[in-house]
């Protein structure tokens, strides 16, 4: 566009130009076509008008859940208060659990750039065999109380995902039934030593006969922790039909229908039990355990032996010195001793001590894991493997086997994305250079 520039005005006395009084150039403002208002055309609106029929099924809800926290929300709506709180709660003021989760939130990742991350490999070796993902399912007690599919859903989902599944001594399915439900899975057995050693030996022999390759002995339950939510809820095994539970059931009829129309709860270690969880632990678990008992287990069990409940560097080194093939750095999900050490904080020192004694020994971590990024942080800080407990149970309560599958799927996607953004393609490449624990 041609524009005319007028000459500047001249001062009559001096002949000098006065720019302040000169007219400014004028030009038309051009508005881009995209910014001009117009009546929308149907052809433009049609691609946007993709109204879908609302889906209210549980399968649709599970699909929409993109985090373990969202699965927890679904689980809370579908599960009566007593079994939900048994899963969700911890000991006393629940300080330990909050601190364990906060520890993961206080991790700062340190990403590397300009790496080829087109292929992410999440597989790893743990205790002599490969796992497709760097986590397994932790042992959980009374699992069919949370949702009627219980251990069957967990073991079958683990089998399908190519990860280990750990059956608890207090599981609500027998060792043999779980092995039959997931015949091609990698099944581990978690042992609480009873005061009756013959009963313990029987469990060990049954686990070996059923094909379990790893025995995980838990050592942090000399007595029951003070789980106050259970006390307030009047939690019993099995749940009692009181006025409060009947009223609670009216909001969650599907749970009660499933509970009442399936076989009554049975256990991996005893046929029936009625009472509180604390009463069961205090009456049957052995508070006299020492390292001599660990020596006995090492002689008795021919497979891999892992000690769960390690909360100091000294104890980690000592159990490896007594023949353990691995340790689980864990405070029992905060369910035993409140204000206990935080596993993620202990991890670097425990890993260094254990690997010095036995480079082949496995260092496993649990407590506080709620995302795939949490798992990656643990691996970078020295863990060889991790276990999920509550995260798996939230999925189970949200939707049975499908909910457990969804939990695993969410964690897998989280891990793959986190590794790619860190510039890492294999679990073995993760190291302390990728993370930093923020000082508060």
RODO-2510 file (C-alpha; in nm, 4 decimals, decimal comma):
residues 440
     n   res          X          Y          Z
     1     x     0,0000     0,0000     0,0000
     2     x     0,1335     0,3429    -0,0956
     3     x     0,1331     0,6023     0,1753
     4     x     0,2119     0,9751     0,1423
     5     x     0,4471     1,1352     0,3930
     6     x     0,3881     1,5065     0,4490
     7     x     0,6977     1,7287     0,4962
     8     x     0,7627     1,8472     0,8484
     9     x     0,6467     2,1972     0,9421
    10     x     0,9132     2,4718     0,9336
    11     x     0,9640     2,7355     1,2006
    12     x     0,9210     3,0718     1,0219
    13     x     1,1938     3,2436     1,2236
    14     x     1,4615     2,9816     1,1950
    15     x     1,3468     2,7594     0,9116
    16     x     1,4111     2,4560     1,1350
    17     x     1,1770     2,1615     1,1185
    18     x     0,9583     2,0971     1,4227
    19     x     0,8975     1,7246     1,4490
    20     x     0,6515     1,7657     1,7389
    21     x     0,4005     1,9401     1,5149
    22     x     0,4521     1,7244     1,2074
    23     x     0,1527     1,5074     1,1050
    24     x     0,2058     1,1321     1,1640
    25     x     0,1920     0,8825     0,8759
    26     x    -0,1522     0,7330     0,8375
    27     x    -0,2229     0,3714     0,7361
    28     x    -0,5263     0,1417     0,7515
    29     x    -0,5233    -0,1373     1,0179
    30     x    -0,5520    -0,4730     0,8441
    31     x    -0,7458    -0,7399     1,0412
    32     x    -0,6424    -1,1004     0,9575
    33     x    -0,9339    -1,3027     0,8159
    34     x    -0,9096    -1,5526     1,1027
    35     x    -0,9956    -1,2775     1,3530
    36     x    -1,3022    -1,1435     1,1708
    37     x    -1,6318    -1,2467     1,3283
    38     x    -1,8684    -1,4526     1,1194
    39     x    -2,1649    -1,6809     1,1509
    40     x    -2,0337    -2,0379     1,1893
    41     x    -2,1016    -2,2795     0,9087
    42     x    -2,2445    -2,6265     0,9679
    43     x    -1,9443    -2,7811     0,7934
    44     x    -1,7224    -2,6216     1,0570
    45     x    -1,9410    -2,7311     1,3477
    46     x    -2,0050    -3,0896     1,2376
    47     x    -1,6583    -3,2282     1,3273
    48     x    -1,6903    -3,0778     1,6764
    49     x    -2,0339    -3,2219     1,7466
    50     x    -1,9298    -3,5687     1,8603
    51     x    -2,1726    -3,6284     2,1425
    52     x    -2,1183    -3,9689     2,3003
    53     x    -2,3661    -4,1692     2,4978
    54     x    -2,2780    -4,1372     2,8682
    55     x    -2,1201    -4,4524     3,0116
    56     x    -2,1897    -4,5325     3,3748
    57     x    -2,0571    -4,8885     3,3906
    58     x    -1,7739    -4,9733     3,6267
    59     x    -1,5601    -5,0709     3,3272
    60     x    -1,6000    -4,7184     3,1927
    61     x    -1,5104    -4,5691     3,5312
    62     x    -1,1960    -4,7806     3,5503
    63     x    -1,0967    -4,6723     3,2017
    64     x    -1,1382    -4,3063     3,2932
    65     x    -0,9178    -4,3430     3,6004
    66     x    -0,5728    -4,2155     3,5114
    67     x    -0,4050    -4,2392     3,8539
    68     x    -0,4025    -4,4788     4,1471
    69     x    -0,5567    -4,1984     4,3538
    70     x    -0,8590    -4,1973     4,1222
    71     x    -0,8895    -4,5754     4,1639
    72     x    -0,8850    -4,5134     4,5391
    73     x    -1,1807    -4,2759     4,5006
    74     x    -1,3777    -4,5439     4,3158
    75     x    -1,2778    -4,8031     4,5749
    76     x    -1,4001    -4,5842     4,8602
    77     x    -1,7408    -4,5452     4,6985
    78     x    -1,7791    -4,9192     4,6366
    79     x    -1,6414    -5,0676     4,9596
    80     x    -1,7873    -5,0628     5,3117
    81     x    -1,6011    -4,8422     5,5557
    82     x    -1,4471    -5,1156     5,7722
    83     x    -1,2657    -5,3098     5,4953
    84     x    -1,1755    -4,9884     5,3123
    85     x    -1,0256    -4,8377     5,6254
    86     x    -0,8416    -5,1625     5,6986
    87     x    -0,6642    -5,1135     5,3657
    88     x    -0,6338    -4,7360     5,3692
    89     x    -0,5362    -4,6852     5,7304
    90     x    -0,2160    -4,7177     5,9300
    91     x    -0,1043    -4,7280     6,2913
    92     x    -0,1926    -4,4712     6,5568
    93     x    -0,1846    -4,1163     6,4096
    94     x    -0,0743    -4,2521     6,0673
    95     x     0,2324    -4,0267     6,0697
    96     x     0,4556    -4,2934     5,9155
    97     x     0,2314    -4,3442     5,6136
    98     x     0,2032    -3,9710     5,5458
    99     x     0,5801    -3,9290     5,5739
   100     x     0,6454    -4,2216     5,3413
   101     x     0,4242    -4,0706     5,0721
   102     x     0,5684    -3,7253     5,1304
   103     x     0,9179    -3,8654     5,0771
   104     x     0,8271    -3,9550     4,7194
   105     x     0,6774    -3,6098     4,6662
   106     x     1,0055    -3,4581     4,7844
   107     x     1,2014    -3,6264     4,5048
   108     x     1,3389    -3,4017     4,2344
   109     x     1,4115    -3,5710     3,9013
   110     x     1,7132    -3,4670     3,6971
   111     x     1,6335    -3,5323     3,3288
   112     x     1,8838    -3,5872     3,0526
   113     x     1,8096    -3,4479     2,7069
   114     x     1,8925    -3,5410     2,3465
   115     x     1,8760    -3,9154     2,4091
   116     x     1,7031    -4,1655     2,1854
   117     x     1,4125    -4,2850     2,3996
   118     x     1,2000    -4,4375     2,1264
   119     x     1,2184    -4,7814     2,2956
   120     x     1,1693    -4,8131     2,6708
   121     x     1,2490    -5,1489     2,8348
   122     x     1,0955    -5,1853     3,1832
   123     x     1,2056    -5,5446     3,2425
   124     x     1,4499    -5,6380     3,5156
   125     x     1,5984    -5,9422     3,6860
   126     x     1,4929    -6,0106     4,0429
   127     x     1,6040    -6,3057     4,2531
   128     x     1,7306    -6,5009     3,9560
   129     x     1,4409    -6,4542     3,7149
   130     x     1,3114    -6,1837     3,4844
   131     x     1,0137    -5,9659     3,5664
   132     x     0,8539    -5,7740     3,2799
   133     x     0,8090    -5,4727     3,5111
   134     x     1,0208    -5,3591     3,8078
   135     x     0,7485    -5,4201     4,0664
   136     x     0,5486    -5,7072     4,2059
   137     x     0,2383    -5,7431     4,4199
   138     x     0,3055    -5,7324     4,7932
   139     x     0,1509    -5,9768     5,0421
   140     x    -0,1773    -5,8509     5,1848
   141     x    -0,3969    -6,0187     5,4441
   142     x    -0,7718    -6,0856     5,4334
   143     x    -0,7795    -5,9834     5,0669
   144     x    -1,1144    -6,1374     4,9733
   145     x    -1,2670    -5,9194     5,2429
   146     x    -1,1760    -5,6126     5,0339
   147     x    -1,3353    -5,7604     4,7220
   148     x    -1,4628    -6,1120     4,6610
   149     x    -1,2114    -6,1952     4,3841
   150     x    -0,9270    -6,1271     4,6257
   151     x    -0,6024    -6,3175     4,5743
   152     x    -0,7345    -6,4819     4,2595
   153     x    -0,7644    -6,1439     4,0869
   154     x    -0,4207    -6,0362     4,2099
   155     x    -0,2353    -6,3523     4,1119
   156     x    -0,3991    -6,3745     3,7691
   157     x    -0,3357    -6,0072     3,6928
   158     x     0,0288    -6,0532     3,7964
   159     x     0,0577    -6,3620     3,5782
   160     x    -0,0811    -6,1713     3,2789
   161     x     0,1572    -5,8806     3,3421
   162     x     0,4625    -6,1024     3,3866
   163     x     0,5372    -5,9898     3,7431
   164     x     0,5628    -6,1763     4,0773
   165     x     0,2670    -6,2179     4,3097
   166     x     0,3156    -6,2697     4,6837
   167     x     0,0540    -6,4615     4,8831
   168     x     0,0321    -6,3712     5,2504
   169     x     0,0138    -6,6217     5,5338
   170     x    -0,3035    -6,4289     5,6188
   171     x    -0,4324    -6,4435     5,2624
   172     x    -0,7912    -6,5584     5,2105
   173     x    -0,7085    -6,8222     4,9505
   174     x    -0,4978    -7,1319     4,9988
   175     x    -0,1467    -7,1724     4,8629
   176     x    -0,2679    -7,4516     4,6368
   177     x    -0,5701    -7,2625     4,5027
   178     x    -0,3634    -6,9562     4,4127
   179     x    -0,1088    -7,1743     4,2332
   180     x    -0,3918    -7,3401     4,0394
   181     x    -0,5492    -7,0028     3,9525
   182     x    -0,2201    -6,8689     3,8094
   183     x    -0,0286    -7,1818     3,7041
   184     x     0,2123    -6,9931     3,4776
   185     x     0,2690    -6,7031     3,7137
   186     x     0,5661    -6,6442     3,9393
   187     x     0,4256    -6,7033     4,2857
   188     x     0,6032    -6,6095     4,6091
   189     x     0,4886    -6,6921     4,9614
   190     x     0,5091    -6,4572     5,2601
   191     x     0,5572    -6,6246     5,5957
   192     x     0,4728    -6,5136     5,9480
   193     x     0,6408    -6,7501     6,1882
   194     x     0,3897    -6,8974     6,4319
   195     x     0,4615    -6,9901     6,7889
   196     x     0,3813    -7,3423     6,6659
   197     x     0,6884    -7,4296     6,4557
   198     x     0,5254    -7,7419     6,3158
   199     x     0,2524    -7,5262     6,1614
   200     x     0,5169    -7,2982     6,0129
   201     x     0,7063    -7,5939     5,8684
   202     x     0,3856    -7,7255     5,7146
   203     x     0,3287    -7,3918     5,5386
   204     x     0,6857    -7,3887     5,4089
   205     x     0,6495    -7,7385     5,2663
   206     x     0,3157    -7,6544     5,1043
   207     x     0,4637    -7,3415     4,9456
   208     x     0,7537    -7,5405     4,8005
   209     x     0,5223    -7,8151     4,6711
   210     x     0,3005    -7,5533     4,5005
   211     x     0,5973    -7,4140     4,3053
   212     x     0,6693    -7,0945     4,4968
   213     x     1,0322    -7,0023     4,4278
   214     x     1,0724    -6,7328     4,6950
   215     x     0,9896    -6,7271     5,0662
   216     x     0,9418    -6,3802     5,2130
   217     x     0,9554    -6,3860     5,5928
   218     x     0,8094    -6,0788     5,7652
   219     x     0,9860    -5,9799     6,0864
   220     x     0,8243    -5,6533     6,2002
   221     x     0,5138    -5,7982     6,3704
   222     x     0,6299    -5,9089     6,7153
   223     x     0,2979    -5,7608     6,8328
   224     x     0,0112    -5,5964     6,6459
   225     x     0,0306    -5,2260     6,5684
   226     x    -0,2389    -4,9951     6,7044
   227     x    -0,4564    -4,9566     6,3948
   228     x    -0,7088    -4,7160     6,5375
   229     x    -0,9400    -4,7031     6,2377
   230     x    -1,0031    -5,0761     6,2856
   231     x    -1,0748    -5,0212     6,6542
   232     x    -1,3220    -4,7416     6,5822
   233     x    -1,4926    -4,9453     6,3094
   234     x    -1,5193    -5,2552     6,5299
   235     x    -1,3326    -5,4419     6,2558
   236     x    -1,3572    -5,8211     6,2854
   237     x    -1,2692    -6,1173     6,0649
   238     x    -1,5105    -6,1847     5,9010
   239     x    -1,7028    -5,8523     5,9089
   240     x    -1,9915    -5,8657     6,1562
   241     x    -2,3455    -5,7764     6,0529
   242     x    -2,4137    -5,5022     6,3074
   243     x    -2,6657    -5,2187     6,2701
   244     x    -2,3806    -4,9932     6,1544
   245     x    -2,2594    -5,2378     5,8869
   246     x    -2,6129    -5,3013     5,7630
   247     x    -2,6672    -4,9271     5,7200
   248     x    -2,3295    -4,9009     5,5461
   249     x    -2,4280    -5,1902     5,3196
   250     x    -2,7357    -5,0054     5,1979
   251     x    -2,5033    -4,7692     5,0092
   252     x    -2,2841    -5,0494     4,8739
   253     x    -2,5164    -5,3427     4,7950
   254     x    -2,2856    -5,4941     4,5315
   255     x    -2,0088    -5,5532     4,7850
   256     x    -2,2397    -5,7258     5,0291
   257     x    -2,4068    -5,9303     4,7556
   258     x    -2,0673    -6,0562     4,6421
   259     x    -1,9507    -6,1188     4,9991
   260     x    -2,2601    -6,3142     5,1027
   261     x    -2,2952    -6,5197     4,7835
   262     x    -1,9355    -6,6467     4,7668
   263     x    -1,7575    -6,9020     4,9819
   264     x    -1,6861    -6,7762     5,3366
   265     x    -1,3373    -6,6446     5,4005
   266     x    -1,0743    -6,9142     5,4329
   267     x    -0,7068    -6,8643     5,4929
   268     x    -0,3755    -6,9841     5,3590
   269     x    -0,2761    -7,0918     5,7090
   270     x    -0,5933    -7,1725     5,9051
   271     x    -0,9385    -7,2850     5,8042
   272     x    -1,1525    -7,0397     5,9984
   273     x    -1,1049    -6,7547     6,2430
   274     x    -1,3404    -6,5147     6,4195
   275     x    -1,2103    -6,2092     6,6037
   276     x    -1,0131    -5,8905     6,5526
   277     x    -0,6941    -5,8655     6,3495
   278     x    -0,4927    -5,7566     6,6537
   279     x    -0,6201    -6,0537     6,8574
   280     x    -0,5175    -6,2932     6,5825
   281     x    -0,1659    -6,1469     6,5505
   282     x    -0,1056    -6,1368     6,9247
   283     x    -0,2302    -6,4931     6,9792
   284     x    -0,0505    -6,6690     6,6946
   285     x     0,2602    -6,4701     6,5913
   286     x     0,5843    -6,5459     6,7702
   287     x     0,7295    -6,2483     6,9641
   288     x     1,0451    -6,4465     7,0542
   289     x     1,1973    -6,4504     6,7027
   290     x     1,5733    -6,4088     6,6813
   291     x     1,8427    -6,4481     6,4170
   292     x     1,8620    -6,8149     6,5129
   293     x     1,5146    -6,8575     6,3656
   294     x     1,6387    -6,6977     6,0452
   295     x     1,9214    -6,9536     6,0384
   296     x     1,6606    -7,2292     6,0782
   297     x     1,4613    -7,0901     5,7863
   298     x     1,7719    -7,0702     5,5723
   299     x     1,8431    -7,4378     5,6355
   300     x     1,4808    -7,5402     5,5825
   301     x     1,3899    -7,3407     5,2712
   302     x     1,5815    -7,4337     4,9552
   303     x     1,4579    -7,1500     4,7345
   304     x     1,5243    -6,7772     4,7558
   305     x     1,4832    -6,6299     5,1033
   306     x     1,3904    -6,2628     5,1523
   307     x     1,3462    -6,0796     5,4835
   308     x     1,0710    -5,8150     5,4901
   309     x     1,0492    -5,5376     5,7467
   310     x     1,4059    -5,4040     5,7377
   311     x     1,4203    -5,0576     5,8994
   312     x     1,7897    -5,0051     5,9793
   313     x     2,1107    -5,0384     5,7819
   314     x     2,2578    -5,2628     6,0511
   315     x     1,9705    -5,5122     6,0341
   316     x     1,9864    -5,5195     5,6548
   317     x     2,3521    -5,6171     5,6660
   318     x     2,2952    -5,8707     5,9416
   319     x     2,0179    -6,0661     5,7676
   320     x     2,2272    -6,0882     5,4509
   321     x     2,5163    -6,2112     5,6635
   322     x     2,2806    -6,4822     5,7948
   323     x     2,2085    -6,6047     5,4431
   324     x     1,9143    -6,4014     5,3152
   325     x     1,9057    -6,3583     4,9378
   326     x     1,7406    -6,0205     4,9693
   327     x     1,5787    -5,7637     5,1952
   328     x     1,2561    -5,5662     5,1723
   329     x     1,3078    -5,2166     5,3122
   330     x     0,9630    -5,1655     5,4600
   331     x     0,7817    -5,0357     5,7671
   332     x     0,4762    -5,2500     5,6943
   333     x     0,3017    -4,9663     5,5160
   334     x     0,3064    -4,7650     5,8363
   335     x     0,0747    -5,0219     5,9957
   336     x     0,2973    -5,1323     6,2844
   337     x     0,5186    -4,8676     6,4492
   338     x     0,4142    -4,5083     6,3983
   339     x     0,7045    -4,2654     6,3402
   340     x     0,9069    -4,5544     6,1989
   341     x     1,1972    -4,4869     5,9578
   342     x     1,0961    -4,3985     5,6017
   343     x     1,2073    -4,6690     5,3547
   344     x     1,2940    -4,4274     5,0726
   345     x     1,5234    -4,2292     5,3038
   346     x     1,6991    -4,5486     5,4193
   347     x     1,7339    -4,6925     5,0724
   348     x     2,0708    -4,5527     4,9535
   349     x     2,2534    -4,6591     5,2701
   350     x     2,0851    -5,0004     5,2858
   351     x     2,1672    -5,0668     4,9223
   352     x     2,5321    -4,9742     4,9716
   353     x     2,5657    -5,1945     5,2819
   354     x     2,3918    -5,4959     5,1282
   355     x     2,5774    -5,4819     4,7982
   356     x     2,9095    -5,4604     4,9814
   357     x     2,8330    -5,7903     5,1552
   358     x     2,6731    -5,9629     4,8571
   359     x     2,6471    -5,7900     4,5174
   360     x     2,3846    -6,0465     4,4126
   361     x     2,1532    -5,9812     4,7071
   362     x     1,8258    -5,8087     4,6149
   363     x     1,7188    -5,4785     4,7684
   364     x     1,3419    -5,4378     4,7432
   365     x     1,1335    -5,1423     4,8639
   366     x     0,7715    -5,0974     4,9602
   367     x     0,5548    -4,8452     5,1515
   368     x     0,4171    -4,5242     5,0037
   369     x     0,4216    -4,6124     4,6323
   370     x     0,1252    -4,4559     4,4507
   371     x     0,2612    -4,3914     4,1011
   372     x     0,5042    -4,5206     3,8435
   373     x     0,7227    -4,2165     3,9058
   374     x     0,7554    -4,3320     4,2691
   375     x     0,8863    -4,6656     4,1458
   376     x     1,1390    -4,4998     3,9145
   377     x     1,2611    -4,2816     4,2026
   378     x     1,3139    -4,5893     4,4211
   379     x     1,5056    -4,7702     4,1485
   380     x     1,7283    -4,4679     4,0923
   381     x     1,8052    -4,4466     4,4647
   382     x     1,9257    -4,8052     4,4853
   383     x     1,6316    -5,0463     4,4840
   384     x     1,6484    -5,3494     4,2557
   385     x     1,2732    -5,3975     4,2736
   386     x     0,9593    -5,2649     4,4435
   387     x     0,6316    -5,4020     4,5804
   388     x     0,2851    -5,2468     4,5706
   389     x     0,0274    -5,3191     4,8403
   390     x    -0,2358    -5,0492     4,8843
   391     x    -0,2089    -4,9425     4,5193
   392     x    -0,3058    -5,2937     4,4114
   393     x    -0,5851    -5,3180     4,6686
   394     x    -0,7372    -4,9874     4,5571
   395     x    -0,7640    -5,1321     4,2077
   396     x    -0,9072    -5,4571     4,3449
   397     x    -1,1746    -5,2759     4,5452
   398     x    -1,2509    -5,0491     4,2494
   399     x    -1,3175    -5,3315     4,0068
   400     x    -1,1907    -5,6792     4,0915
   401     x    -0,9532    -5,8326     3,8400
   402     x    -1,0191    -5,5512     3,5908
   403     x    -0,9261    -5,2977     3,8575
   404     x    -0,5972    -5,4723     3,9322
   405     x    -0,5202    -5,4811     3,5600
   406     x    -0,5907    -5,1088     3,5461
   407     x    -0,3564    -5,0405     3,8390
   408     x    -0,0741    -5,2242     3,6633
   409     x    -0,1488    -5,0477     3,3354
   410     x    -0,1421    -4,7036     3,5022
   411     x     0,1889    -4,7754     3,6750
   412     x     0,3443    -4,9129     3,3575
   413     x     0,2520    -4,6026     3,1580
   414     x     0,3774    -4,3781     3,4377
   415     x     0,7132    -4,5567     3,4469
   416     x     0,7631    -4,5553     3,0709
   417     x     0,6818    -4,1855     3,0460
   418     x     0,9056    -4,0929     3,3407
   419     x     1,2003    -4,2885     3,2032
   420     x     1,1622    -4,1321     2,8594
   421     x     1,1567    -3,7833     3,0093
   422     x     1,4659    -3,8682     3,2137
   423     x     1,6440    -3,9774     2,8964
   424     x     1,6712    -4,3384     3,0129
   425     x     1,5693    -4,6484     2,8184
   426     x     1,6506    -4,9348     3,0591
   427     x     1,5989    -4,9920     3,4301
   428     x     1,9691    -5,0733     3,4647
   429     x     2,0557    -4,7205     3,3463
   430     x     1,8801    -4,5533     3,6396
   431     x     2,1111    -4,4170     3,9081
   432     x     2,1441    -4,1528     4,1791
   433     x     2,2380    -3,8954     3,9151
   434     x     1,8726    -3,8987     3,8041
   435     x     1,7211    -3,7979     4,1387
   436     x     1,7717    -3,5685     4,4313
   437     x     1,5959    -3,5773     4,7684
   438     x     1,4937    -3,2241     4,8500
   439     x     1,5867    -3,0938     5,1932
   440     x     1,2884    -2,9578     5,3804
***
